[in-house]
Amino acid sequence: MPRLTPSPTWRSGLERTARSAAATLSAWSKRLAGVPGLRPVAATAGTLLVVFVSWKAWQGAQFDDVSVPALIAVAAFAVPLVLAADGAEFAIQGAMVGVHLPAVESVRQVSRANVANLLPLPGGPVLRHRVLASRGATQRGAVRAQLMTGVWWLTCGMTVTGVALIVAADRWWIGGLGLIVGLVFGGIGWTIRPRLATAGQLALLMTVELVKVLIGATRLWIVALLLGAKLGWLGALTTAFSTPAAAALGIFPSGIGAREALVGGVAGLIGADAALLFLAATIERVVATVAMLPVLVWALWGRSRETTSQ
């Protein structure tokens, strides 16, 4: 029986369509982020939303037994894991476009990028692109590496969320939709990969993106437990999509407000306390930022030394 294989014309047409879809999504994200004053307005609105909802949740619950040192310890424990994952991600991006980034340099650069994400403009991707381009990567390759990484981060988030909704909450329809969306984005990411990327590098990148969403969901789960939430780990994994999805919007600096709203929204699907999970996501953001401050100071101090030496 003859085998049915896709023709080269069909395959190239599919790849062109996927690249066009990715370019359109990227263009819309950049266009929204580039609207004058939109990111500051979104940052203000997101911050006000976080403050208001968190205050209401705090007023309506009892947190007498919550240990602030324990919350900070959780965030501090996760810092090396987050930095290792982000640093590995950037190093793989560099390798895919022919740029070698030592581990310490990669971690320093992603730490600066995290600071840049708080600016009125989406500075994190810009900084990463600039670093790769300044070290010999082509403009096209650097853009592809950044775009593909973001798409696959969302792929892993949607896939984990879809599986968790099916297993933990028996939400087959919406869980299945999450899986389909994840697979679609996974295919889009594949078609826009840098030309120099090897199969091994792509496998490592996908693994790192999966680890990143698992770390984020697990940290949120632990903080929620410290606040008294009745939430299992699988339930927490339903929020795995929230961070990459909020980042993909582009208009909320570091996804502030958007990520917390998404966490609160998915809580209703698993029968959890939406206000409490919203508060947990807010506290997680605050304590993670506090725990990351020494690293941010180190990264910026290194930048100032480089500028002085030049």
C-alpha positions in Angstrom: 0.0 0.0 0.0 1.5 3.3 -1.0 2.4 5.7 1.8 0.8 9.1 1.9 3.4 11.8 2.5 2.9 15.6 2.3 4.1 17.1 -0.9 6.9 19.7 -0.8 4.4 22.3 -2.2 1.9 21.6 0.6 4.6 21.6 3.3 6.1 24.9 2.1 2.6 26.4 1.9 1.9 25.3 5.5 5.1 26.8 6.7 4.4 30.1 4.9 1.0 30.2 6.5 2.4 29.5 10.0 5.2 32.1 9.6 2.6 34.7 8.4 0.4 33.9 11.5 3.4 34.3 13.8 4.5 37.5 12.1 0.9 38.9 12.4 0.7 38.1 16.1 4.1 39.6 16.7 3.2 42.7 14.7 0.0 43.2 16.7 1.8 42.7 20.0 4.5 45.2 19.0 1.9 47.7 17.6 0.0 47.6 20.9 3.1 47.9 23.0 4.3 50.8 20.8 1.2 52.9 21.2 2.4 56.1 23.0 1.4 55.9 26.7 -0.3 52.6 26.5 2.1 50.6 28.6 2.2 53.2 31.4 -1.6 53.3 31.4 -1.7 49.5 31.4 0.9 49.3 34.2 -1.1 51.8 36.3 -4.4 49.9 35.6 -2.8 46.5 36.3 -1.2 47.8 39.5 -4.5 49.3 40.7 -6.3 46.1 39.9 -3.8 44.0 41.8 -3.9 46.4 44.8 -7.7 46.6 45.0 -8.5 42.9 44.5 -5.7 41.8 46.9 -6.9 44.2 49.5 -10.4 42.9 49.3 -9.2 39.3 49.4 -7.0 40.2 52.5 -9.9 41.8 54.2 -12.2 38.8 53.6 -9.8 36.1 54.9 -7.8 35.3 58.0 -4.1 35.2 57.6 -3.0 35.2 61.2 -0.8 32.2 60.8 0.9 33.3 57.5 4.7 33.4 57.9 6.3 36.2 56.0 9.8 34.7 56.3 8.4 31.4 54.9 7.0 33.3 51.9 10.4 35.0 51.2 12.2 31.7 51.7 10.0 30.1 49.0 10.8 32.9 46.6 14.5 32.9 47.5 14.7 29.1 47.0 13.1 29.5 43.6 15.5 32.3 42.5 18.4 29.9 41.5 16.0 27.7 39.6 14.4 30.7 37.7 17.8 32.2 36.9 19.2 28.8 35.7 16.2 28.3 33.4 16.3 31.8 32.0 20.1 31.7 31.6 19.9 28.3 29.9 17.1 29.6 27.6 19.2 32.6 26.5 22.3 30.5 26.0 20.3 28.1 23.8 19.0 31.1 21.8 22.6 32.2 21.3 23.7 28.8 20.2 20.8 28.6 17.6 22.2 31.7 15.9 25.9 30.9 16.3 26.6 33.0 19.4 28.4 31.5 22.4 27.2 32.9 25.8 29.0 31.7 28.9 26.7 30.8 31.8 27.5 33.8 34.0 27.1 36.2 31.1 23.8 34.6 30.1 22.4 35.0 33.6 23.6 38.6 33.8 22.0 39.5 30.5 18.6 37.9 31.3 18.6 39.6 34.7 19.0 43.0 32.9 16.3 42.0 30.5 13.9 41.3 33.4 14.6 44.8 34.7 14.0 46.2 31.2 10.6 44.5 31.1 9.4 46.9 33.7 10.0 49.9 31.5 7.3 51.8 29.6 8.6 50.0 26.5 9.0 46.1 26.2 12.7 46.4 26.8 13.5 42.8 27.7 13.2 41.3 24.2 14.9 44.4 22.7 17.9 43.9 25.1 18.2 40.2 24.3 18.1 40.9 20.5 20.7 43.6 20.9 23.1 41.3 22.8 22.8 38.5 20.1 23.1 40.9 17.2 26.2 42.6 18.7 27.9 39.2 19.0 27.5 38.3 15.3 24.0 37.0 15.0 22.0 38.1 12.0 19.0 40.4 12.6 16.7 37.8 11.1 18.2 35.0 13.2 18.0 37.0 16.4 14.4 37.9 15.8 13.5 34.3 15.0 15.2 33.1 18.2 13.3 35.5 20.3 9.9 35.0 18.7 10.2 31.2 18.6 11.1 31.1 22.3 8.1 33.2 23.3 5.8 31.0 21.2 7.1 27.8 22.7 6.9 29.2 26.2 3.2 29.8 25.5 3.0 26.3 23.9 4.2 24.6 27.1 2.0 26.8 29.3 -1.1 26.0 27.3 -0.3 22.3 27.0 0.3 21.9 30.8 -2.8 23.9 31.6 -4.9 21.7 29.2 -3.7 18.4 30.6 -4.2 19.7 34.2 -7.7 20.9 33.5 -8.6 17.5 32.1 -6.9 15.5 34.9 -7.6 17.7 37.9 -11.0 19.2 37.1 -12.4 16.9 34.4 -12.8 19.9 32.1 -12.4 18.0 28.9 -13.7 20.7 26.5 -11.6 23.6 27.7 -8.7 21.4 28.5 -8.8 19.9 25.1 -9.0 23.4 23.6 -5.9 24.3 25.6 -4.1 21.3 24.1 -5.1 22.1 20.6 -3.9 25.7 21.0 -0.7 24.5 22.5 -0.1 22.1 19.5 -0.9 24.9 17.0 1.6 27.3 18.7 4.1 24.5 18.8 3.9 24.1 15.1 4.1 27.8 14.5 7.3 27.9 16.6 8.8 25.1 14.6 8.3 26.9 11.3 10.0 30.1 12.5 13.0 28.4 14.1 16.4 29.9 13.2 18.0 28.3 10.2 21.1 27.3 12.2 19.1 25.6 15.0 19.8 21.9 15.4 17.4 19.2 16.6 19.3 18.9 19.9 19.1 22.7 20.6 15.4 22.7 19.8 14.7 19.8 22.2 16.7 21.5 24.9 14.7 24.8 24.4 11.4 23.0 24.6 12.6 21.3 27.8 13.6 24.6 29.3 10.3 26.2 28.5 8.5 23.3 30.1 10.6 23.6 33.2 9.9 27.3 33.4 6.1 26.9 33.5 6.4 24.1 36.0 8.6 26.3 38.3 6.1 29.2 38.1 3.1 27.0 38.8 4.8 25.2 41.7 5.9 28.4 43.3 2.4 29.8 43.1 1.1 26.5 44.6 3.4 26.7 47.6 2.5 30.4 48.3 -1.2 29.5 48.0 -0.8 26.7 50.5 0.9 29.1 52.9 -2.1 31.3 52.6 -4.4 28.4 53.5 -5.7 27.6 50.0 -7.1 24.1 49.4 -5.2 23.4 46.2 -3.4 20.4 44.9 -0.3 20.6 42.7 -2.3 19.5 39.6 -4.8 22.2 40.4 -2.0 24.7 40.5 -0.7 23.5 37.1 -3.9 24.8 35.5 -2.4 28.3 35.9 0.7 27.3 34.0 -0.4 29.4 30.9 -0.9 32.6 32.9 2.6 34.0 32.9 3.5 33.4 29.2 0.0 34.5 28.1 0.3 37.8 30.1 3.7 38.3 28.7 2.4 37.8 25.1 -0.1 40.7 25.6 2.9 43.0 25.5 1.2 46.0 27.0 1.4 45.1 30.7 5.0 45.5 32.0 6.0 42.1 33.4 2.4 41.0 32.9 1.3 42.9 36.1 -2.4 42.6 36.6 -2.9 40.4 33.6 -1.3 37.4 35.1 -3.1 37.7 38.4 -6.4 38.2 36.6 -5.8 35.0 34.5 -4.9 33.1 37.7 -8.1 34.3 39.4 -10.1 33.4 36.2 -8.9 29.8 36.0 -9.6 29.3 39.7 -13.3 29.1 39.0 -12.8 26.2 36.6 -11.2 24.1 39.3 -13.5 25.1 42.2 -10.8 27.1 44.0 -11.1 30.5 45.7 -10.5 33.0 42.9 -9.8 35.9 45.3 -7.4 33.9 47.3 -5.5 32.6 44.3 -5.4 36.2 42.9 -3.9 37.3 46.2 -1.4 34.4 46.1 -0.3 35.4 42.6 0.2 39.0 43.9 2.2 38.0 46.9 4.3 35.6 44.8 5.2 38.5 42.5 6.1 40.8 45.4 8.2 38.3 47.3 9.9 37.0 44.1 10.9 40.6 43.2 12.3 41.2 46.7 14.2 37.9 46.6 15.6 38.8 43.2 16.8 42.3 44.2 20.4 41.2 45.0 20.7 39.5 41.6 19.3 42.6 39.8 21.8 44.8 41.7 24.6 42.5 40.6 23.5 42.6 37.0 23.1 46.4 36.9 26.4 46.9 38.7 28.2 44.7 36.1 26.6 46.9 33.4 27.9 50.1 35.1 31.4 48.6 35.3 31.3 47.7 31.6 30.2 51.2 30.7 33.0 52.8 32.9 35.7 50.5 31.4 34.6 51.4 27.9 
